[in-house]
Amino acid sequence: MTDRLSNTLTGSKAIVTGASSGIGKEVALKLLQAGAQVSLISRHPDRLLDELADHSQVKGYAIDLGAIATVSTQVQAIVQDMGGVDILINNAGMAYIGELIDMPLMEWQKLFDLNVTSVWQCLQAVLPTMRSQKSGTVINVGSIASKQGFPNWGAYCASKFALLGLTQAIAAEEQPHGIKIMSICPGSVDTQLWDTLGDKVPANFNRAAMLRPATVADAIMSLVLLPSDAIVNDFVIMPSAGLF
């Protein structure tokens, strides 16, 4: 897709959350290839910035999106720093494995703060600018767990179902303002998220058969680059090996 991306987004300003690894990193790189100015939001943006030392079109912001009380004002400051915003990729998220009966309230709230509330806060930060220019594209990264409940993943599923509902509702609210808000729901993706879950991940999970982050990033870019008269409300992309 690299050749097709060249200069297609020159002059556009994009924000990517969870940008230091996985899907966020790959989509940030593709936005840069397309000529966009890109702001990276992550707790550790230097992980990607170190690979892009000579790139003048990218800037990193070390923000903990789980600290929801300050997310909106921090992202508003990024929009001001960029001089506007055209694209927002809400990719940051976390998982939790365990039966709901045993889940601590603090873990439930932490999961929803990052997976749902921070997305809403990022939307509130960028939408006034997008409304003023009567254009904008937002991609919220959901999951196949936005569509189907899985045992031991109940809290994660609940958060991703909530994210899909948020996306559908705010897409309807912003459509009259010329803003496109879409969701993408990948199946299992081989990212560092799995490394954080330790022995809670079943030993038979074949990560080599999962989607690659770059594949999902390509799908996200296909949504970003849709003609102005087209929208994909919800994009489900699965590994060819099927559901894990």
C-alpha positions in Angstrom: 0.0 0.0 0.0 3.0 2.3 0.4 3.0 3.6 -3.2 -0.7 4.2 -3.1 -0.3 6.2 0.1 2.3 8.6 -1.2 1.2 12.2 -0.7 -2.5 11.3 -0.4 -2.8 13.1 2.9 -0.4 16.0 2.4 -1.6 18.9 4.5 -3.7 16.7 6.8 -3.2 16.7 10.6 -3.7 13.4 12.4 -3.7 12.2 16.0 -3.1 8.6 16.9 -3.5 7.2 20.4 -1.7 4.1 21.6 0.9 5.0 19.0 4.1 3.5 20.4 3.5 -0.1 19.3 1.1 -2.5 17.6 -1.7 -1.2 15.4 -1.1 2.4 16.6 2.5 2.4 15.5 1.7 0.9 12.1 -1.1 3.3 11.3 1.1 6.2 12.4 3.8 5.1 10.0 1.3 4.8 7.2 -0.2 8.3 7.9 3.3 9.7 7.7 3.9 7.8 4.4 0.8 9.5 3.1 2.2 12.9 3.9 0.1 13.7 7.0 1.4 15.6 10.0 1.0 13.2 12.9 0.8 13.6 16.7 1.6 10.4 18.6 -0.2 9.9 22.0 1.3 7.2 24.2 2.8 6.8 27.6 6.1 6.1 25.8 6.0 7.9 22.5 9.8 7.9 22.3 9.7 4.2 21.4 8.5 5.2 18.0 10.1 8.6 17.8 13.5 7.0 18.1 12.8 5.3 14.8 11.8 8.6 13.2 14.5 10.9 14.4 14.7 12.7 11.0 11.0 13.0 10.4 9.8 16.6 10.7 6.1 15.7 10.4 5.8 13.9 13.7 5.6 14.8 17.3 5.1 12.7 20.4 3.1 13.5 23.5 3.5 11.4 26.7 0.0 11.1 28.0 -1.6 8.5 30.2 -5.1 8.2 28.7 -6.2 6.3 31.8 -6.0 9.6 33.7 -9.3 10.6 32.3 -9.7 13.9 34.3 -7.0 15.5 32.1 -7.4 13.8 28.8 -9.7 16.3 27.1 -7.6 19.4 28.0 -4.4 17.6 27.0 -5.7 16.6 23.6 -7.2 20.1 23.1 -3.6 21.4 23.6 -2.3 19.1 20.9 -5.0 20.3 18.5 -3.9 23.9 19.2 -0.2 22.9 18.8 -0.9 21.3 15.4 -3.0 24.2 14.3 -6.0 22.0 13.7 -7.0 18.3 13.3 -8.4 16.3 10.4 -8.0 12.7 11.5 -8.3 11.0 14.9 -7.4 7.3 15.4 -8.6 6.1 18.8 -6.5 3.0 19.2 -5.3 2.9 22.8 -6.8 0.1 24.9 -6.1 -2.7 27.4 -7.4 -6.1 28.2 -8.3 -8.1 31.3 -8.7 -11.9 31.5 -10.7 -13.4 34.4 -14.2 -14.4 35.5 -16.4 -11.4 36.2 -17.4 -12.9 39.6 -13.8 -12.3 40.8 -13.0 -9.0 39.1 -12.1 -6.2 41.5 -14.1 -3.0 41.0 -10.8 -1.0 40.6 -9.8 -3.2 37.6 -13.2 -2.8 36.0 -13.1 1.0 36.3 -9.5 1.1 35.0 -10.5 -0.9 31.9 -13.5 1.3 31.1 -11.6 4.5 31.8 -9.1 3.6 29.0 -11.2 1.7 26.6 -14.3 3.9 26.6 -14.1 7.1 28.6 -10.8 8.2 27.2 -12.2 7.8 23.7 -15.1 10.0 24.5 -12.7 12.6 26.0 -10.6 12.5 22.8 -13.7 13.0 20.7 -14.8 16.0 22.8 -11.4 17.5 22.3 -11.3 17.3 18.5 -15.0 17.6 17.5 -15.3 21.4 17.9 -12.5 22.0 15.4 -13.9 19.4 13.0 -17.3 21.0 13.2 -15.9 24.4 12.5 -14.2 23.1 9.3 -17.2 20.9 8.5 -15.0 17.9 7.9 -13.1 15.2 9.8 -12.5 11.5 10.1 -12.4 9.5 13.3 -11.7 5.7 13.5 -12.4 4.0 16.8 -10.6 0.7 17.1 -12.9 -1.9 18.5 -12.6 -5.7 18.4 -14.5 -8.8 17.5 -15.2 -8.7 21.2 -17.5 -5.7 20.3 -19.7 -8.2 18.6 -19.5 -11.4 20.7 -19.1 -12.3 24.3 -16.2 -14.6 25.3 -15.9 -16.3 28.7 -13.1 -14.8 30.9 -13.1 -11.8 28.7 -16.4 -10.4 30.0 -15.1 -6.9 31.1 -13.2 -6.4 27.9 -16.2 -7.4 25.8 -18.4 -5.1 27.8 -16.0 -2.2 27.2 -15.8 -2.9 23.5 -19.6 -3.3 23.1 -19.8 0.1 24.8 -17.2 1.6 22.4 -19.3 0.4 19.5 -22.4 1.9 20.9 -20.6 5.2 21.5 -19.3 5.1 17.9 -22.7 4.5 16.4 -24.4 7.2 18.4 -21.8 9.9 17.9 -21.5 9.1 14.2 -25.2 9.9 13.9 -24.7 13.1 15.9 -21.8 14.3 13.8 -22.9 13.3 10.3 -24.8 16.5 9.7 -21.6 18.4 10.5 -19.7 16.6 7.7 -17.7 14.4 10.1 -17.2 10.7 9.5 -16.9 8.5 12.6 -16.3 4.8 11.9 -15.3 1.7 13.8 -13.0 -1.2 12.9 -13.4 -4.5 14.7 -10.5 -6.8 14.2 -10.2 -10.4 15.3 -7.1 -11.5 17.2 -4.1 -9.3 16.4 -0.5 -10.3 17.3 0.4 -7.3 19.4 2.3 -6.7 22.6 -1.0 -6.8 24.5 -0.7 -10.6 24.7 2.7 -10.2 26.4 1.1 -8.2 29.2 -1.4 -11.0 30.1 1.2 -13.6 31.1 0.0 -17.1 32.0 -3.6 -16.0 31.6 -3.3 -16.6 27.8 -4.1 -20.2 26.8 -1.0 -22.1 25.7 -2.7 -23.1 22.5 -3.1 -19.6 21.2 -1.2 -19.6 17.9 -0.1 -16.0 17.6 1.4 -16.6 14.2 -2.1 -17.2 12.8 -3.4 -13.9 14.1 -3.7 -10.7 12.1 -0.6 -8.6 11.8 -0.8 -5.1 13.1 0.2 -3.8 9.6 -2.7 -5.6 8.1 -5.2 -3.9 10.4 -3.4 -0.5 9.8 -3.9 -1.0 6.1 -7.6 -1.6 6.7 -7.7 1.6 8.8 -6.1 3.6 6.1 -8.7 2.3 3.6 -11.3 3.9 5.8 -9.3 7.2 6.2 -8.9 7.4 2.4 -12.5 6.8 1.5 -14.0 9.3 -0.9 -15.9 12.1 0.8 -19.2 10.7 -0.3 -18.7 7.3 1.3 -18.6 5.8 4.8 -18.2 2.4 6.2 -20.1 2.3 9.4 -18.4 -0.8 10.9 -15.5 -2.7 9.4 -15.0 -6.3 10.7 -11.7 -7.9 9.7 -10.7 -11.4 10.8 -7.7 -13.7 10.5 -8.1 -16.1 7.6 -7.6 -18.9 10.2 -10.9 -17.9 11.8 -12.0 -17.0 15.3 -9.6 -17.8 18.1 
